[in-house]
């Protein structure tokens, strides 16, 4: 077998570290959701709010 180039070894180390970070973040987020630390109080995005903001801007311009 041949030896991997140094670049490839470093790239694989970076990918492994990123994978561990993502796993930790997902686990942390799931735990926060389960414990109730993150709760959706209202929708942050919606078409109703966008329509109202546009209508308000038109009224203010007139």
NUMARMAR-400850 format. One record per atom (N, C-alpha, C, O): chain; residue in three letters; residue number from 1; x, y, z; atom name. Coordinates in steps of 0.05 Angstrom, whole numbers, plus 5000, padded with zeros to 4 digits. Layout:
N
SITE  chain  res    n    xx    yy    zz  atom
SITE      A  ala  NUM     X     Y     Z    CA
...
This chain:
62
SITE  chain  res    n    xx    yy    zz  atom
SITE      A  unk    1  5017  4976  5000     N
SITE      A  unk    1  5000  5000  5000    CA
SITE      A  unk    1  5018  5025  5000     C
SITE      A  unk    1  5041  5024  5007     O
SITE      A  unk    2  5006  5047  4992     N
SITE      A  unk    2  5021  5072  4991    CA
SITE      A  unk    2  5014  5089  5016     C
SITE      A  unk    2  4993  5086  5028     O
SITE      A  unk    3  5031  5107  5022     N
SITE      A  unk    3  5027  5126  5044    CA
SITE      A  unk    3  5010  5149  5034     C
SITE      A  unk    3  5013  5159  5012     O
SITE      A  unk    4  4991  5158  5051     N
SITE      A  unk    4  4974  5181  5044    CA
SITE      A  unk    4  4991  5206  5044     C
SITE      A  unk    4  5009  5209  5061     O
SITE      A  unk    5  4984  5225  5027     N
SITE      A  unk    5  4997  5251  5027    CA
SITE      A  unk    5  4990  5266  5053     C
SITE      A  unk    5  4969  5261  5065     O
SITE      A  unk    6  5008  5283  5062     N
SITE      A  unk    6  5004  5298  5086    CA
SITE      A  unk    6  4979  5315  5085     C
SITE      A  unk    6  4964  5316  5105     O
SITE      A  unk    7  4973  5326  5062     N
SITE      A  unk    7  4949  5342  5058    CA
SITE      A  unk    7  4924  5326  5065     C
SITE      A  unk    7  4906  5335  5078     O
SITE      A  unk    8  4923  5301  5055     N
SITE      A  unk    8  4900  5284  5059    CA
SITE      A  unk    8  4897  5276  5088     C
SITE      A  unk    8  4875  5275  5099     O
SITE      A  unk    9  4920  5272  5102     N
SITE      A  unk    9  4919  5265  5130    CA
SITE      A  unk    9  4907  5289  5146     C
SITE      A  unk    9  4891  5285  5164     O
SITE      A  unk   10  4916  5313  5140     N
SITE      A  unk   10  4906  5337  5154    CA
SITE      A  unk   10  4877  5341  5148     C
SITE      A  unk   10  4861  5347  5166     O
SITE      A  unk   11  4869  5337  5123     N
SITE      A  unk   11  4841  5340  5115    CA
SITE      A  unk   11  4823  5321  5130     C
SITE      A  unk   11  4802  5328  5140     O
SITE      A  unk   12  4832  5296  5133     N
SITE      A  unk   12  4816  5276  5148    CA
SITE      A  unk   12  4814  5283  5177     C
SITE      A  unk   12  4793  5279  5189     O
SITE      A  unk   13  4835  5294  5189     N
SITE      A  unk   13  4834  5302  5217    CA
SITE      A  unk   13  4814  5325  5221     C
SITE      A  unk   13  4799  5325  5240     O
SITE      A  unk   14  4814  5344  5202     N
SITE      A  unk   14  4795  5366  5203    CA
SITE      A  unk   14  4767  5356  5201     C
SITE      A  unk   14  4749  5364  5216     O
SITE      A  unk   15  4762  5337  5183     N
SITE      A  unk   15  4735  5326  5179    CA
SITE      A  unk   15  4726  5311  5204     C
SITE      A  unk   15  4702  5313  5212     O
SITE      A  unk   16  4744  5296  5217     N
SITE      A  unk   16  4737  5282  5242    CA
SITE      A  unk   16  4729  5302  5264     C
SITE      A  unk   16  4710  5297  5278     O
SITE      A  unk   17  4745  5323  5267     N
SITE      A  unk   17  4739  5343  5287    CA
SITE      A  unk   17  4713  5357  5282     C
SITE      A  unk   17  4697  5361  5301     O
SITE      A  unk   18  4708  5364  5257     N
SITE      A  unk   18  4682  5377  5250    CA
SITE      A  unk   18  4659  5358  5256     C
SITE      A  unk   18  4638  5367  5266     O
SITE      A  unk   19  4662  5333  5250     N
SITE      A  unk   19  4641  5313  5256    CA
SITE      A  unk   19  4636  5311  5285     C
SITE      A  unk   19  4612  5310  5294     O
SITE      A  unk   20  4657  5311  5302     N
SITE      A  unk   20  4653  5310  5331    CA
SITE      A  unk   20  4638  5335  5341     C
SITE      A  unk   20  4621  5333  5358     O
SITE      A  unk   21  4646  5358  5330     N
SITE      A  unk   21  4633  5383  5338    CA
SITE      A  unk   21  4603  5383  5331     C
SITE      A  unk   21  4587  5392  5348     O
SITE      A  unk   22  4597  5374  5308     N
SITE      A  unk   22  4569  5373  5299    CA
SITE      A  unk   22  4553  5354  5316     C
SITE      A  unk   22  4530  5360  5324     O
SITE      A  unk   23  4564  5331  5322     N
SITE      A  unk   23  4550  5312  5339    CA
SITE      A  unk   23  4545  5324  5367     C
SITE      A  unk   23  4523  5320  5378     O
SITE      A  unk   24  4564  5338  5378     N
SITE      A  unk   24  4561  5351  5404    CA
SITE      A  unk   24  4539  5372  5403     C
SITE      A  unk   24  4522  5373  5420     O
SITE      A  unk   25  4539  5388  5382     N
SITE      A  unk   25  4519  5410  5379    CA
SITE      A  unk   25  4491  5398  5376     C
SITE      A  unk   25  4472  5409  5388     O
SITE      A  unk   26  4488  5377  5361     N
SITE      A  unk   26  4462  5365  5357    CA
SITE      A  unk   26  4452  5352  5383     C
SITE      A  unk   26  4429  5355  5391     O
SITE      A  unk   27  4470  5339  5398     N
SITE      A  unk   27  4462  5327  5423    CA
SITE      A  unk   27  4454  5349  5443     C
SITE      A  unk   27  4435  5346  5458     O
SITE      A  unk   28  4469  5371  5444     N
SITE      A  unk   28  4463  5393  5462    CA
SITE      A  unk   28  4436  5405  5455     C
SITE      A  unk   28  4420  5410  5473     O
SITE      A  unk   29  4431  5410  5430     N
SITE      A  unk   29  4406  5421  5422    CA
SITE      A  unk   29  4383  5403  5429     C
SITE      A  unk   29  4362  5412  5439     O
SITE      A  unk   30  4386  5377  5424     N
SITE      A  unk   30  4365  5358  5430    CA
SITE      A  unk   30  4359  5358  5460     C
SITE      A  unk   30  4336  5356  5468     O
SITE      A  unk   31  4380  5359  5476     N
SITE      A  unk   31  4376  5359  5505    CA
SITE      A  unk   31  4362  5385  5514     C
SITE      A  unk   31  4345  5384  5532     O
SITE      A  unk   32  4369  5407  5502     N
SITE      A  unk   32  4356  5432  5509    CA
SITE      A  unk   32  4326  5432  5502     C
SITE      A  unk   32  4310  5442  5517     O
SITE      A  unk   33  4320  5420  5479     N
SITE      A  unk   33  4291  5418  5471    CA
SITE      A  unk   33  4276  5399  5490     C
SITE      A  unk   33  4254  5406  5498     O
SITE      A  unk   34  4289  5377  5497     N
SITE      A  unk   34  4276  5358  5515    CA
SITE      A  unk   34  4271  5370  5543     C
SITE      A  unk   34  4250  5365  5555     O
SITE      A  unk   35  4290  5386  5552     N
SITE      A  unk   35  4288  5397  5579    CA
SITE      A  unk   35  4269  5421  5580     C
SITE      A  unk   35  4262  5430  5601     O
SITE      A  unk   36  4262  5432  5557     N
SITE      A  unk   36  4244  5455  5556    CA
SITE      A  unk   36  4258  5482  5557     C
SITE      A  unk   36  4245  5502  5559     O
SITE      A  unk   37  4285  5482  5555     N
SITE      A  unk   37  4299  5507  5555    CA
SITE      A  unk   37  4294  5523  5530     C
SITE      A  unk   37  4295  5547  5529     O
SITE      A  unk   38  4288  5508  5508     N
SITE      A  unk   38  4281  5521  5483    CA
SITE      A  unk   38  4252  5515  5478     C
SITE      A  unk   38  4244  5492  5475     O
SITE      A  unk   39  4235  5535  5478     N
SITE      A  unk   39  4207  5531  5473    CA
SITE      A  unk   39  4198  5552  5452     C
SITE      A  unk   39  4206  5575  5454     O
SITE      A  unk   40  4182  5543  5434     N
SITE      A  unk   40  4172  5561  5413    CA
SITE      A  unk   40  4148  5576  5425     C
SITE      A  unk   40  4127  5565  5430     O
SITE      A  unk   41  4151  5602  5428     N
SITE      A  unk   41  4129  5618  5439    CA
SITE      A  unk   41  4111  5628  5416     C
SITE      A  unk   41  4087  5629  5419     O
SITE      A  unk   42  4123  5635  5394     N
SITE      A  unk   42  4108  5644  5371    CA
SITE      A  unk   42  4124  5638  5346     C
SITE      A  unk   42  4148  5633  5347     O
SITE      A  unk   43  4111  5639  5324     N
SITE      A  unk   43  4125  5635  5299    CA
SITE      A  unk   43  4142  5660  5294     C
SITE      A  unk   43  4133  5683  5296     O
SITE      A  unk   44  4167  5655  5287     N
SITE      A  unk   44  4185  5677  5281    CA
SITE      A  unk   44  4182  5687  5252     C
SITE      A  unk   44  4187  5710  5246     O
SITE      A  unk   45  4174  5668  5235     N
SITE      A  unk   45  4171  5675  5207    CA
SITE      A  unk   45  4143  5667  5198     C
SITE      A  unk   45  4133  5646  5205     O
SITE      A  unk   46  4131  5683  5182     N
SITE      A  unk   46  4105  5676  5172    CA
SITE      A  unk   46  4097  5696  5151     C
SITE      A  unk   46  4106  5719  5150     O
SITE      A  unk   47  4079  5687  5133     N
SITE      A  unk   47  4070  5705  5112    CA
SITE      A  unk   47  4053  5728  5122     C
SITE      A  unk   47  4053  5749  5111     O
SITE      A  unk   48  4038  5723  5143     N
SITE      A  unk   48  4020  5743  5154    CA
SITE      A  unk   48  4036  5768  5163     C
SITE      A  unk   48  4028  5791  5158     O
SITE      A  unk   49  4058  5763  5176     N
SITE      A  unk   49  4075  5785  5186    CA
SITE      A  unk   49  4087  5801  5162     C
SITE      A  unk   49  4088  5825  5163     O
SITE      A  unk   50  4095  5787  5142     N
SITE      A  unk   50  4107  5800  5119    CA
SITE      A  unk   50  4086  5817  5105     C
SITE      A  unk   50  4092  5840  5097     O
SITE      A  unk   51  4062  5806  5101     N
SITE      A  unk   51  4041  5822  5089    CA
SITE      A  unk   51  4034  5847  5105     C
SITE      A  unk   51  4031  5868  5094     O
SITE      A  unk   52  4032  5844  5131     N
SITE      A  unk   52  4026  5867  5148    CA
SITE      A  unk   52  4048  5888  5147     C
SITE      A  unk   52  4041  5912  5146     O
SITE      A  unk   53  4073  5880  5147     N
SITE      A  unk   53  4094  5900  5145    CA
SITE      A  unk   53  4093  5915  5119     C
SITE      A  unk   53  4098  5939  5118     O
SITE      A  unk   54  4088  5901  5097     N
SITE      A  unk   54  4086  5914  5071    CA
SITE      A  unk   54  4063  5933  5070     C
SITE      A  unk   54  4065  5955  5060     O
SITE      A  unk   55  4040  5925  5081     N
SITE      A  unk   55  4016  5942  5081    CA
SITE      A  unk   55  4022  5967  5099     C
SITE      A  unk   55  4013  5989  5091     O
SITE      A  unk   56  4035  5963  5121     N
SITE      A  unk   56  4042  5986  5139    CA
SITE      A  unk   56  4060  6006  5124     C
SITE      A  unk   56  4056  6030  5127     O
SITE      A  unk   57  4079  5996  5109     N
SITE      A  unk   57  4097  6014  5095    CA
SITE      A  unk   57  4082  6030  5073     C
SITE      A  unk   57  4087  6054  5069     O
SITE      A  unk   58  4063  6017  5060     N
SITE      A  unk   58  4047  6031  5039    CA
SITE      A  unk   58  4031  6053  5052     C
SITE      A  unk   58  4028  6075  5041     O
SITE      A  unk   59  4019  6047  5075     N
SITE      A  unk   59  4002  6067  5089    CA
SITE      A  unk   59  4019  6090  5098     C
SITE      A  unk   59  4010  6113  5096     O
SITE      A  unk   60  4043  6085  5108     N
SITE      A  unk   60  4060  6106  5118    CA
SITE      A  unk   60  4069  6125  5096     C
SITE      A  unk   60  4073  6149  5100     O
SITE      A  unk   61  4073  6114  5072     N
SITE      A  unk   61  4083  6130  5050    CA
SITE      A  unk   61  4061  6149  5040     C
SITE      A  unk   61  4067  6170  5030     O
SITE      A  unk   62  4037  6141  5042     N
SITE      A  unk   62  4014  6157  5032    CA
SITE      A  unk   62  4009  6180  5050     C
SITE      A  unk   62  3991  6196  5045     O
